[in-house]
Amino acid sequence: MRKSTLVSIAVGMAVSGSSIAATQIEWWHAMGGANGEKVNEIAAGFNAAQDAYEVKPVYKGNYSETMTSAIAAFRAKKQPHIVQVFEVGTASMMAAEGAVYPVYKLMRENGQAFNKDDYLSSVTGYYSDEEGNMLSMPFNSSTPVLYYNKELFAKAGVQAPSTWEQVEATSKKLMDNGVKCGFTTSWQSWVQLENFSARHNVPFASKANGFAGTDTELMLNGPVQVAHISKLGEWQQNGIFSYGGRRSDAAPKFYSQECAMFMQSSAGYAGIRRNAKFEFGVAPLPYWKKDISTPKNTIIGGASLWVLQGKKTEEYKGVASFLSYLSRADVQADWHQFSGYLPITHAAYDLTKGQGFYTANPGTETGVIQMTSGKPTENSKGLRLGNFVQIRDIINEELEGVWSGQKDAQTALDDAKKRGDVLLRKFEKATK
C-alpha cells in the first residue's frame, strides 16, 4: 500500500513482526443521506492512505443536535476529537475557552504544513480570530443562489433575472403563462435577511456584524431590509412569492413546477439535479438596483470542523494529519463536485476548473464566483453572533407574521431586533 505523502507519522507500523493497532480518531458530524455516505468515503480514503490512525465518522443528527451532543460529551469528558459545527455556532465555540484546540495551533504543534493563504479568504475569514488565525477547519461551506426552471422560462420568453426588479417583472410574465408562483425560498433568515444585507452592504448587526465584539446589537430593521421584507409580504399576497417553510421545506414547490424560481444553497445543486424532472439553471442571488449598483459578495452557510481539547498528544498528531488530508486538492475537489459545497482551497478550485467540471455542469461555479468577487466589507464578511440559533428562530417567527399578514415589515423586524438583542445581552454576560 503506497503511503500518503501527507502522513509521515510512524505510530502503528509493524514492530517485531506484529502490528500495533491504529490510533482511533472520532469525528462527529451532521451529514445525513448521500453526503453522509461521502463523509464515510473520505474517512475510508484517509484510513487506507496510512496505517497509523483510523478516523471513525459518527453521525449525530442535525447541526443543532450534533453541537448539543458535543457540548454534553465534553462536560462528561467523553468528547470526540473533531466535531462539525454549523456557522451560526461559531461565536459559541469561540467563547468555549479551554474546550477548543485552535486549528492553526494544532497544525503548527504537530508538524503539519499549513498556510491560511491556501484557503479561500471569503471562507476562512468567518472562522478566524482578530489576528487572522484559523480557529476551525472549513469543511462544507455554501452560499445561496437562484435556481430557475429553464423550460418554464423558455415558454414564457424570459431570461434569468439579476435584480429584484426583474424578479417581479419575470414572475408576472411566468404567471401570465400559467405558472402558479414566481419564486419561493429556503432558509428565509439566511437568504432574505443575512445574505440580503451583505449583498446590499448594509449591517445586519453592529460591531462589524459581531466580529468586533460581543457587545453588539441587531440592525436588521434598517430601511433597506424593511423595504425588502415589505415587498416580499406584498408578493406573498399576490402569488409572486410563495412561502414554503423555514429551512428547505420549499423545495417541493420548485420540483413540482409550482414555482419557477427557488432561492437555495449552492449545496442544494445535487438534490435539485436528482429531484427536478426538468432542465434548470443557476444564477446569482438578485439585488435591488435601486439600492446598490454593484452588489457585494454573499456570505457562507454550512459548517466547519472544530478540534476539542482533552485528548492524548499522539491522537492530536492523527487529527492534524487528517485535516491535512481533508485539505488536499483532490479530496476537496471531489467533495465540492459531489456535494455542491464550495471548494475551501484555491488549489481545489483550480483543479475543478482544470478538469472541466464547471463547463460540463453549468451553474456549479456560480456560488464560488458570487462569494469571491470583490473584497468583503464589514457588512459582507459574515456574522458572528452569540445565541444565533435562537435568534434565527425569532426572525423566522416574525417573518411568518409578515407572510400571514398579521404584521407589517417594520413592526416585525423591530420586534425581531428587540427580542434578539435580549439574547445577545445574555451571551455577552455569559462570555464575560
Legacy VTK file of the C-alpha trace (Angstrom):
# vtk DataFile Version 3.0
C-alpha trace
ASCII
DATASET POLYDATA
POINTS 432 float
0.000 0.000 0.000
1.503 3.361 -1.023
1.871 5.787 1.885
0.302 9.243 1.565
2.889 11.985 1.233
0.942 13.900 3.876
1.350 11.230 6.545
4.809 10.710 7.991
3.957 9.502 11.477
5.372 6.070 12.262
2.954 5.069 15.035
1.094 1.871 14.212
3.795 0.475 11.952
4.911 -3.121 12.330
7.029 -3.743 15.427
8.929 -7.018 15.964
6.845 -8.767 13.352
3.479 -7.689 14.827
1.314 -4.706 14.120
0.190 -2.107 16.679
-3.488 -1.128 16.489
-4.141 2.159 14.728
-4.866 5.160 16.948
-8.609 5.936 16.858
-9.813 9.424 15.876
-13.526 10.109 16.403
-15.305 12.611 14.144
-18.867 13.649 14.963
-20.773 15.123 12.038
-24.230 16.207 10.870
-24.124 14.939 7.296
-27.025 12.599 6.537
-28.033 10.859 3.311
-25.684 10.926 0.336
-23.393 13.490 1.966
-23.086 11.224 4.996
-22.045 8.368 2.739
-19.452 10.650 1.172
-18.106 11.567 4.630
-17.624 7.854 5.309
-15.829 7.544 1.972
-13.489 10.439 2.813
-12.608 8.875 6.158
-12.040 5.498 4.481
-9.709 7.171 1.988
-7.583 8.596 4.792
-7.571 5.283 6.650
-6.430 3.456 3.518
-3.673 6.001 2.814
-1.797 5.167 6.021
-1.997 2.723 8.902
-1.093 4.832 11.942
-4.570 6.311 12.501
-8.174 5.343 11.931
-10.800 8.079 11.625
-14.260 6.932 12.720
-17.064 9.233 11.486
-20.203 9.237 13.648
-23.481 10.810 12.502
-25.070 12.671 15.442
-28.196 14.142 13.847
-28.769 17.647 12.511
-26.460 20.585 13.196
-28.144 21.619 16.445
-28.206 18.039 17.737
-24.553 17.476 16.850
-23.387 20.632 18.627
-25.550 19.928 21.674
-24.234 16.348 21.857
-20.633 17.541 21.690
-21.137 20.077 24.492
-22.748 17.446 26.709
-19.994 14.952 25.896
-17.268 17.454 26.732
-18.812 18.089 30.142
-18.869 14.345 30.719
-15.255 14.060 29.435
-16.416 11.803 26.600
-15.964 14.260 23.749
-14.883 13.320 20.213
-11.645 14.604 18.718
-13.437 16.502 15.948
-16.956 17.913 15.783
-18.722 19.556 12.853
-20.412 22.811 13.940
-22.639 24.966 11.724
-21.608 28.549 11.037
-24.124 30.067 13.451
-22.408 28.217 16.289
-19.045 29.874 15.617
-19.355 32.580 18.287
-20.356 29.997 20.881
-17.384 27.772 20.001
-15.004 30.721 20.159
-16.324 31.538 23.619
-15.755 27.973 24.845
-12.373 28.757 26.382
-10.412 25.650 27.280
-12.637 23.387 25.195
-11.244 24.111 21.731
-7.813 23.350 20.267
-7.447 26.075 17.578
-6.611 24.575 14.203
-3.691 26.914 13.499
-2.052 25.808 16.773
-2.886 22.156 16.197
-1.212 22.137 12.795
1.846 24.074 13.937
2.378 22.000 17.082
2.015 18.725 15.214
4.376 19.436 12.348
1.839 19.820 9.548
2.484 22.278 6.720
-0.267 24.867 6.982
-0.748 28.207 5.236
-4.056 30.014 5.678
-3.449 31.817 2.373
-4.006 28.485 0.596
-7.687 28.729 1.584
-10.385 30.990 0.132
-10.332 34.156 2.262
-14.094 34.601 1.957
-14.463 31.260 3.721
-11.635 31.342 6.250
-12.430 34.865 7.445
-15.596 33.512 9.015
-13.636 31.073 11.164
-10.619 33.195 12.095
-9.801 35.370 15.101
-8.983 39.099 15.012
-5.367 38.309 14.066
-6.486 36.175 11.136
-5.640 32.834 12.768
-7.905 29.978 11.700
-9.694 28.525 14.705
-11.553 25.754 12.894
-11.160 23.979 9.568
-13.758 24.915 6.921
-15.362 21.775 5.553
-18.766 22.295 3.992
-19.271 25.931 3.044
-22.107 27.108 0.846
-23.806 30.305 -0.248
-27.313 30.956 -1.609
-28.000 31.182 -5.343
-31.057 31.364 -7.598
-32.241 28.189 -9.337
-34.722 28.585 -12.182
-36.797 26.321 -14.403
-35.390 26.725 -17.918
-38.368 25.076 -19.559
-40.936 27.383 -17.949
-38.692 30.377 -18.689
-38.436 29.436 -22.369
-42.205 29.009 -22.596
-42.741 32.495 -21.113
-39.939 34.004 -23.210
-37.976 35.325 -20.219
-34.360 35.263 -19.058
-32.862 34.634 -15.621
-33.279 37.833 -13.554
-30.293 39.527 -11.936
-32.184 42.176 -9.936
-35.230 42.067 -7.687
-36.935 44.490 -10.063
-36.504 41.848 -12.769
-37.678 39.089 -10.418
-41.010 40.882 -10.111
-41.415 41.503 -13.845
-40.267 37.976 -14.752
-42.631 36.418 -12.212
-45.594 38.267 -13.653
-44.801 37.015 -17.173
-44.389 33.468 -15.887
-47.731 33.640 -14.093
-49.368 35.023 -17.233
-48.158 31.807 -18.887
-49.776 29.501 -16.353
-47.134 29.231 -13.632
-48.713 29.355 -10.182
-45.961 31.332 -8.397
-42.854 33.192 -9.410
-40.444 32.104 -6.692
-40.001 30.520 -3.311
-37.084 30.464 -0.887
-35.380 28.164 1.555
-33.708 29.314 4.784
-35.533 32.657 4.803
-33.414 34.336 7.505
-30.128 33.257 5.895
-31.175 34.140 2.330
-33.623 37.031 2.643
-32.028 38.930 5.546
-28.483 37.785 6.342
-27.252 37.421 2.760
-29.579 40.169 1.562
-27.881 42.600 3.967
-24.396 41.520 2.857
-25.344 41.796 -0.825
-26.586 45.356 -0.271
-23.683 46.341 2.005
-25.881 47.234 4.970
-25.190 45.984 8.515
-27.107 43.075 9.961
-25.668 43.878 13.398
-23.388 46.478 14.968
-19.719 45.894 15.816
-18.945 44.707 12.276
-21.740 42.133 12.455
-20.348 40.901 15.767
-16.752 40.373 14.625
-15.562 43.350 16.687
-17.097 42.316 19.993
-19.935 40.640 21.829
-21.450 43.994 22.828
-23.318 44.014 19.541
-26.953 44.626 18.681
-29.075 43.707 15.701
-29.532 46.211 12.867
-31.682 44.037 10.615
-34.542 46.554 10.818
-32.921 49.228 8.664
-34.785 50.892 5.765
-33.292 48.639 3.052
-34.218 45.425 4.879
-37.682 46.720 5.832
-38.457 47.701 2.242
-37.406 44.265 1.009
-39.431 42.299 3.563
-42.410 44.590 2.945
-42.201 43.802 -0.781
-41.956 40.086 -0.082
-45.064 40.385 2.087
-46.899 42.075 -0.780
-45.722 39.378 -3.206
-46.837 36.648 -0.808
-50.363 38.026 -1.068
-50.454 38.230 -4.871
-48.694 34.930 -5.561
-45.370 36.190 -6.920
-43.740 34.769 -3.781
-44.908 31.602 -2.040
-43.561 30.836 1.423
-42.703 27.171 1.878
-41.064 26.848 5.305
-38.108 27.857 7.443
-35.448 25.509 6.102
-35.513 23.575 2.829
-39.217 22.754 3.070
-39.987 24.864 -0.003
-38.085 22.555 -2.377
-41.207 20.578 -3.459
-42.740 23.817 -4.773
-39.838 24.015 -7.224
-39.665 20.306 -8.021
-43.407 20.192 -8.816
-43.013 23.295 -11.044
-45.496 25.205 -8.903
-42.812 27.919 -8.567
-40.427 28.696 -11.417
-37.610 30.040 -9.222
-36.070 28.800 -5.983
-33.508 30.573 -3.782
-31.497 27.854 -2.124
-27.981 26.940 -1.034
-25.361 26.262 -3.689
-25.064 22.903 -1.924
-28.628 22.167 -2.966
-27.447 21.549 -6.531
-27.137 17.765 -6.164
-30.602 17.462 -4.624
-32.184 19.588 -7.323
-30.427 17.637 -10.057
-31.755 14.423 -8.514
-35.345 15.578 -7.944
-36.141 18.097 -10.690
-37.616 16.429 -13.772
-36.797 19.420 -15.952
-33.778 21.389 -17.113
-32.773 24.059 -14.627
-30.275 26.899 -14.488
-28.331 28.634 -11.728
-27.970 32.402 -11.378
-26.568 34.742 -8.715
-28.758 35.932 -5.861
-30.678 39.041 -7.034
-30.207 42.551 -5.657
-32.259 45.748 -5.669
-30.778 48.003 -8.348
-32.436 50.989 -6.678
-30.352 50.342 -3.532
-26.933 49.322 -4.881
-25.394 49.488 -8.341
-22.837 46.722 -7.814
-23.809 44.076 -5.273
-21.307 42.785 -2.714
-20.381 39.175 -2.103
-22.763 36.812 -0.377
-21.768 35.085 2.870
-21.373 31.451 3.770
-23.509 28.857 5.409
-22.590 25.284 6.174
-20.145 24.223 8.851
-16.540 23.824 9.918
-14.605 21.234 11.907
-13.594 22.092 15.472
-10.984 20.131 17.399
-11.759 19.587 21.072
-9.289 19.549 23.951
-8.772 16.698 26.404
-7.179 14.017 24.217
-3.696 12.481 24.178
-0.823 14.187 22.363
-0.367 11.271 19.992
-4.017 11.415 18.998
-3.745 15.071 18.012
-0.963 14.152 15.598
-3.510 11.972 13.860
-6.129 14.739 13.895
-3.660 17.153 12.291
-2.754 14.556 9.649
-6.411 14.020 8.850
-7.098 17.762 8.480
-4.145 17.971 6.092
-5.653 15.118 4.103
-9.038 16.872 4.034
-7.381 19.973 2.594
-5.713 18.121 -0.274
-6.758 19.494 -3.662
-8.022 16.139 -4.945
-10.036 15.405 -1.786
-11.577 18.887 -1.671
-12.309 18.962 -5.412
-14.069 15.611 -5.171
-16.159 16.749 -2.162
-17.010 20.044 -3.897
-18.038 18.368 -7.137
-20.094 15.715 -5.371
-21.897 17.850 -2.800
-22.152 21.319 -4.301
-20.400 22.852 -1.295
-17.695 25.368 -2.137
-14.069 24.284 -2.502
-12.170 25.619 0.529
-8.780 25.976 -1.190
-7.561 27.780 -4.283
-5.923 24.536 -5.434
-9.207 22.604 -5.261
-10.977 25.350 -7.212
-8.256 25.408 -9.873
-8.251 21.606 -10.116
-12.022 21.506 -10.551
-11.858 24.161 -13.249
-8.984 22.370 -14.981
-10.944 19.124 -15.001
-13.711 20.867 -16.951
-16.317 20.290 -14.252
-17.837 23.771 -14.468
-18.121 23.550 -18.237
-19.790 20.151 -18.041
-22.091 21.253 -15.196
-23.226 24.826 -15.952
-24.073 26.872 -12.893
-21.919 24.987 -10.405
-19.354 27.800 -10.385
-21.959 30.492 -9.660
-21.658 30.324 -5.878
-17.856 30.430 -5.925
-17.774 33.485 -8.204
-20.507 35.220 -6.215
-18.638 34.759 -2.926
-15.177 35.656 -4.177
-15.972 38.680 -6.359
-14.634 41.826 -4.750
-13.165 42.436 -1.327
-15.586 41.728 1.545
-16.656 44.732 3.628
-17.566 44.797 7.320
-21.124 44.170 6.184
-20.322 41.275 3.838
-17.613 39.425 5.764
-20.139 37.327 7.631
-21.862 37.176 11.015
-20.511 36.273 14.440
-23.367 36.479 16.901
-23.976 34.585 20.122
-27.186 32.606 20.635
-27.732 32.919 16.896
-29.639 29.650 16.593
-32.330 31.053 18.888
-32.172 34.455 17.198
-32.878 32.827 13.837
-35.948 31.183 15.357
-37.166 34.621 16.435
-36.531 36.062 12.969
-38.390 33.177 11.344
-41.351 33.695 13.646
-41.506 37.418 12.930
-41.198 36.911 9.165
-44.054 34.437 9.255
-46.110 37.197 10.851
-45.480 39.299 7.732
-46.276 36.467 5.300
-49.576 35.798 7.080
-50.498 39.493 7.018
-50.585 39.754 10.818
-47.669 42.232 10.983
-46.176 44.874 8.749
-42.471 44.561 7.926
-41.310 47.437 10.133
-43.092 46.104 13.208
-41.907 42.545 12.610
-38.249 43.499 12.169
-38.376 45.945 15.088
-39.721 43.123 17.237
-37.080 40.715 15.917
-34.385 43.220 16.895
-35.851 43.801 20.341
-36.200 40.105 21.124
-32.873 39.175 19.549
-30.962 41.847 21.435
-32.106 40.281 24.713
-30.355 37.054 23.685
-27.246 38.963 22.616
-27.043 40.599 26.060
-27.349 37.172 27.693
-24.490 35.875 25.549
-22.348 38.928 26.286
-22.896 38.488 30.019
-22.144 34.764 29.879
-18.897 35.237 27.940
-17.625 37.880 30.355
LINES 1 433
432 0 1 2 3 4 5 6 7 8 9 10 11 12 13 14 15 16 17 18 19 20 21 22 23 24 25 26 27 28 29 30 31 32 33 34 35 36 37 38 39 40 41 42 43 44 45 46 47 48 49 50 51 52 53 54 55 56 57 58 59 60 61 62 63 64 65 66 67 68 69 70 71 72 73 74 75 76 77 78 79 80 81 82 83 84 85 86 87 88 89 90 91 92 93 94 95 96 97 98 99 100 101 102 103 104 105 106 107 108 109 110 111 112 113 114 115 116 117 118 119 120 121 122 123 124 125 126 127 128 129 130 131 132 133 134 135 136 137 138 139 140 141 142 143 144 145 146 147 148 149 150 151 152 153 154 155 156 157 158 159 160 161 162 163 164 165 166 167 168 169 170 171 172 173 174 175 176 177 178 179 180 181 182 183 184 185 186 187 188 189 190 191 192 193 194 195 196 197 198 199 200 201 202 203 204 205 206 207 208 209 210 211 212 213 214 215 216 217 218 219 220 221 222 223 224 225 226 227 228 229 230 231 232 233 234 235 236 237 238 239 240 241 242 243 244 245 246 247 248 249 250 251 252 253 254 255 256 257 258 259 260 261 262 263 264 265 266 267 268 269 270 271 272 273 274 275 276 277 278 279 280 281 282 283 284 285 286 287 288 289 290 291 292 293 294 295 296 297 298 299 300 301 302 303 304 305 306 307 308 309 310 311 312 313 314 315 316 317 318 319 320 321 322 323 324 325 326 327 328 329 330 331 332 333 334 335 336 337 338 339 340 341 342 343 344 345 346 347 348 349 350 351 352 353 354 355 356 357 358 359 360 361 362 363 364 365 366 367 368 369 370 371 372 373 374 375 376 377 378 379 380 381 382 383 384 385 386 387 388 389 390 391 392 393 394 395 396 397 398 399 400 401 402 403 404 405 406 407 408 409 410 411 412 413 414 415 416 417 418 419 420 421 422 423 424 425 426 427 428 429 430 431
